[in-house]
Amino acid sequence: MNIDKSNLIECIDFEISSICNAGCSVCMRRRDGHYSEFKQTYWTIDEVKRAIDIDIIKNLKNLILCGNFGDAMGNPDIVKIAEYFRLHNSNLPIHINTNGGIGDVEKYEQLGKMGIEMTFGLDGIGEANELYRVNVKWENVIRNLTAFTKNCKPNHLEIQFIMWSETTNQIIPMIDLIKEIGFGRLFLRKPYTTGLKTEVYNMNGESTHFLTEVENEDLNPYLETFWDYSKIDILREELSNINLQTKQLEISNFIIKPKRTFPPKPYEYSEVNFNEHDNENFKKITKQTCYSKNFKNPSNLLENHYNIYITHDKLLMPCCMIPPNISNSIHHHTTEETPYQKEILNRMLELGFENFSLQNKTLKELFNSDILDKFVYIDLENNTQFKMCKTICGKCN
């Protein structure tokens, strides 16, 4: 007897678009300033209606429209998709993440009126925003932010600010922007980096400057903290007592690096060899958490409150952490994949890449095939999980 476990899916993190206007420095869309092997695509409203079962929508407790490769607001059907989920679950909280510089102003107005929650990723005022959010034009941000905030509920706005050493002097101006709006929560986020110095490229592929992690120890307690509007003045006062003089921006050489392309080649099985240092670290990690298995209590892996992820190219994944590490390699095998990537890709190859696809199956059919159990969940319960789950998944630990 087949058991329908899809009613245990309580949250969907849905990458409805791989379209984006930005060239952020750590984004997997680009390699050394050039676009990598990914598809510019989006889920149409008709594809959503075909693949996402109404029964699942009715049981959802949360819907997140974000993504790894693109911006949800780059999807021309964004409003129709939000309306479709709300049609079948009128009280469903829907959260959208955007850089704010993409999409039609009318859509921001409509989403605000619908009661959609939105996080704007803003890392500075004016041109300072482009130190990280390359090509996100401030005039477009302000236009869209204004359209949303004039129509949304006060508790439905969040500003996410990524704290780099070179941008910390922008935190107080960002607080002042929130004060000018009159509401909004602030999330001070620790950046993902590509080493000691994160190289930034303009849209022409020229190496322009470098960004570094926060070096001011006085700011460390503020990394990964949320500030409700009621406490934003307290934050401003605390920060005013800290020297927020930023590290001088290190300019690069504006050289365009050669583009490395990898022609289409299906992934083939690869030996996995972690070094001795990594193996020693693995032994030290004895406890695993997982928001995908149980987003209500990630430490309890025996209960099932699933929070699953759907990619722009229609793959069902357990979470947002795995896809950016393996997506390109599925069809553009380079033989340069890391042991973390090989471990996951080998398992997917064994299970069949096609068995993760929503291209011709509904979410209910695919989830009830137990593909995610075979892929990750059984191993999580048995403490034989992927090394990436153990050491890289900062979202869960």
GIWOVEN-V958362 format. One record per pair of residues at least 4 apart in sequence whose ideal C-beta (glycine too) atoms are under 7 Angstrom apart, sorted by the first residue. I is the first residue (numbers start at 1). GAP is how many residues later the second one is. D is the distance in whole Angstrom. If there is no record, write none. Layout:
# GIWOVEN-V958362
I;GAP;D
I;GAP;D
This chain:
# GIWOVEN-V958362
2;366;7
4;364;6
5;362;7
5;363;6
6;47;7
6;50;5
6;357;7
6;358;4
6;361;5
6;362;6
7;48;7
7;52;5
8;296;5
8;297;7
8;298;5
9;47;6
9;50;7
9;297;5
9;299;6
9;358;7
10;49;7
10;50;6
10;51;4
10;285;7
10;295;5
10;296;6
10;297;7
11;49;7
11;50;6
11;51;4
11;284;5
11;296;4
12;48;6
12;51;6
12;296;6
12;298;6
13;51;5
13;53;6
13;294;7
13;296;5
13;307;6
14;49;7
14;50;7
14;51;6
14;296;5
15;51;7
15;52;4
15;53;6
15;54;7
15;55;7
15;295;6
15;296;5
15;297;5
16;26;6
16;27;5
16;49;6
16;56;6
16;59;5
16;65;6
17;25;4
17;50;6
17;53;4
17;54;6
17;55;6
17;57;4
17;58;4
17;295;6
18;20;6
18;21;6
18;22;6
18;23;5
18;24;7
18;51;4
18;52;4
18;294;4
19;21;6
19;23;6
19;51;5
19;52;7
19;55;3
19;56;7
20;9;7
20;50;5
20;51;5
20;54;6
20;82;7
21;80;6
21;81;4
21;114;6
21;115;7
22;77;5
22;111;6
22;112;6
22;113;5
22;114;5
23;7;6
23;111;4
23;112;5
23;178;6
23;180;5
24;108;6
24;109;6
24;110;6
25;107;6
25;173;5
25;174;7
25;175;4
25;186;6
26;166;5
26;167;7
26;168;6
26;172;6
28;8;7
28;40;7
28;41;7
28;296;5
29;6;6
29;7;6
29;9;6
29;40;6
30;4;6
30;5;6
30;6;6
30;171;7
31;5;5
31;229;6
32;225;4
32;228;7
33;168;3
33;172;4
33;173;7
33;174;7
33;223;7
33;224;6
34;171;6
34;225;4
36;292;6
37;225;6
37;291;5
37;295;4
38;31;5
38;289;7
38;290;6
39;274;6
41;271;6
41;272;7
42;32;7
42;33;4
42;270;7
43;4;5
43;5;5
43;32;7
44;33;6
45;4;6
45;32;4
45;35;4
45;36;6
45;39;6
46;4;6
47;4;6
48;4;5
48;33;5
48;36;6
49;35;6
51;307;5
51;311;6
51;312;6
52;4;6
52;5;6
52;311;5
53;309;5
53;310;6
53;311;4
54;4;6
54;34;5
55;4;7
55;309;7
56;4;7
56;307;6
56;308;6
57;28;6
57;31;4
57;32;5
58;30;6
58;31;6
60;29;6
60;32;6
62;31;5
63;22;6
63;29;6
63;31;5
64;31;5
65;7;4
65;29;7
65;31;5
66;6;6
66;31;4
67;4;7
67;5;6
67;245;6
68;252;6
68;255;6
68;256;4
69;243;6
70;4;5
70;242;6
71;27;5
71;28;6
71;31;5
72;6;6
72;24;5
72;25;6
72;26;6
73;5;6
73;23;7
73;25;4
73;29;5
73;30;3
73;34;7
74;28;5
74;29;7
77;4;5
78;4;7
78;29;6
79;4;6
79;28;5
79;31;5
79;32;6
80;4;6
81;4;7
82;4;6
82;12;6
82;29;6
82;32;6
82;34;6
83;4;6
85;4;6
85;7;6
85;9;6
86;4;6
86;6;6
86;28;7
93;24;7
94;22;5
94;23;7
95;22;4
95;24;7
96;15;7
96;20;6
96;22;5
97;22;5
97;24;7
98;4;7
98;20;7
98;22;6
99;22;5
99;34;6
99;37;5
100;20;4
100;22;6
100;41;4
100;44;5
100;45;6
101;35;4
101;36;5
101;39;4
101;40;5
103;4;5
103;5;7
103;41;6
105;4;7
105;38;6
105;39;6
105;42;5
106;4;6
107;4;6
108;4;6
108;36;5
108;39;4
108;40;4
109;4;7
109;38;5
109;42;5
110;4;6
111;5;4
111;7;7
111;37;7
112;4;7
112;36;5
112;39;3
112;40;4
113;38;5
115;38;6
115;41;7
116;40;7
117;39;4
118;30;6
118;38;7
118;39;6
119;39;4
119;41;5
120;25;6
120;39;6
121;12;7
121;39;5
122;7;6
122;19;7
122;37;6
122;39;6
122;52;7
123;6;6
123;8;7
123;9;5
123;10;6
123;38;6
123;39;5
123;44;6
123;47;7
124;4;3
124;5;4
124;7;6
124;43;5
124;46;4
125;4;7
125;45;6
125;48;5
125;49;7
125;52;7
126;12;5
127;11;7
128;39;7
128;42;5
129;4;5
129;7;6
129;9;6
129;12;7
130;4;6
130;5;7
130;6;6
131;35;6
131;36;6
131;80;7
132;30;6
132;32;7
132;35;7
132;79;6
134;66;6
134;68;6
134;69;7
135;68;5
136;5;6
138;4;6
139;4;6
140;4;6
141;4;6
142;4;6
143;4;7
144;4;6
145;4;6
146;4;6
147;4;7
148;4;5
149;8;6
149;32;5
152;4;5
152;5;6
154;29;4
157;26;6
157;27;4
158;26;7
158;27;5
158;29;6
159;15;6
159;19;6
159;25;6
159;27;5
160;27;5
160;29;6
161;10;6
161;13;5
161;25;6
161;26;7
161;27;6
161;28;7
162;27;5
162;29;5
163;4;7
163;5;6
163;25;6
163;26;7
163;27;7
163;28;7
163;51;5
163;56;7
163;60;6
164;27;6
164;47;5
164;48;7
164;50;7
165;47;5
165;48;7
165;49;5
165;50;5
165;81;6
165;82;4
166;45;6
166;46;7
166;80;5
166;81;6
166;83;5
167;79;7
168;46;6
168;48;7
168;51;6
168;76;5
168;78;6
169;75;5
169;76;7
169;77;5
170;4;6
171;4;7
171;68;6
171;73;7
172;4;7
172;64;6
172;67;6
172;72;7
173;4;7
174;4;7
175;4;6
175;11;7
175;57;6
175;60;7
175;61;5
176;4;6
177;4;7
178;6;4
178;8;6
178;51;7
178;54;6
179;53;7
183;46;5
184;45;6
185;41;6
185;42;7
185;43;5
185;44;6
186;41;4
186;46;6
187;39;5
188;34;5
188;35;6
188;37;5
189;35;7
190;33;4
190;34;5
191;22;7
193;5;5
193;20;6
194;4;5
194;5;7
196;16;7
197;13;4
197;15;6
198;12;6
198;13;5
199;8;6
199;11;6
199;53;7
200;8;5
200;9;5
200;10;7
200;11;6
201;4;6
201;5;6
201;6;6
201;7;6
202;4;5
202;6;5
205;51;5
206;48;5
206;50;6
207;45;4
207;46;6
207;47;6
207;48;6
207;50;7
208;44;6
208;46;6
209;40;5
209;41;6
209;42;5
209;43;5
210;40;5
210;42;6
212;35;6
214;5;5
214;6;7
214;9;7
215;32;7
218;24;5
219;23;7
227;4;5
227;5;6
227;8;5
231;4;6
232;4;6
233;4;6
234;4;6
235;4;6
236;4;6
239;5;6
262;70;4
262;72;5
264;67;6
264;68;6
265;67;6
265;68;5
266;65;7
266;67;6
267;62;6
267;63;5
267;66;4
267;78;5
267;82;6
268;65;6
269;77;6
269;80;6
270;67;7
270;72;5
270;76;7
272;67;5
272;70;5
272;71;5
272;74;7
273;66;6
274;4;4
274;5;5
274;65;5
274;113;7
276;4;6
277;4;7
278;4;6
281;110;6
282;105;6
282;108;6
282;109;7
285;105;5
285;106;7
288;13;7
288;92;6
288;95;7
288;97;6
288;101;6
288;102;7
289;9;4
289;10;5
289;107;5
289;108;6
290;4;7
290;8;6
290;11;6
290;90;6
290;106;5
291;4;5
291;7;5
291;16;5
291;28;7
291;104;7
291;105;5
292;14;7
292;15;5
292;16;6
292;26;4
292;27;4
293;8;5
293;11;7
293;13;7
293;84;6
293;87;6
294;4;6
294;6;5
294;7;6
294;9;5
294;10;7
294;11;5
295;10;6
295;12;4
296;9;5
297;6;7
298;98;6
301;79;5
301;80;5
302;79;7
308;8;7
308;10;6
309;8;4
309;9;7
309;10;5
309;11;5
309;14;7
310;6;6
310;48;7
311;4;4
311;6;6
311;12;5
311;16;7
313;14;7
314;43;6
314;44;4
314;45;5
315;8;7
315;41;5
315;42;6
316;40;5
316;42;6
316;50;5
316;51;7
316;55;7
316;56;7
317;5;5
317;6;5
318;4;7
318;54;5
318;57;7
318;58;5
321;71;7
321;72;5
321;74;6
322;4;6
322;22;6
322;66;7
323;4;5
325;15;7
325;16;5
325;63;7
326;4;6
326;15;6
326;18;5
326;19;5
328;4;5
329;4;6
329;5;7
329;8;5
329;12;6
329;16;6
330;23;6
337;4;4
337;5;5
337;8;7
338;4;7
339;4;6
340;47;6
340;48;5
340;52;6
341;4;6
342;4;6
343;4;7
343;43;6
343;44;6
344;4;6
344;42;6
344;44;6
345;4;6
346;4;6
347;4;6
347;28;6
348;5;6
348;8;7
349;4;7
351;4;6
351;20;7
351;23;6
351;24;6
355;14;7
355;16;5
356;15;6
358;5;6
358;8;6
361;4;4
361;5;5
362;4;7
363;4;6
364;4;6
365;4;7
366;5;6
367;5;7
370;4;6
371;4;6
372;4;6
372;5;6
373;4;5
373;5;5
374;4;7
376;4;6
376;9;7
376;10;7
377;4;7
378;4;6
379;5;5
379;6;5
380;5;5
385;4;4
385;5;6
387;4;6
388;4;5
388;5;6
389;4;5
393;4;6
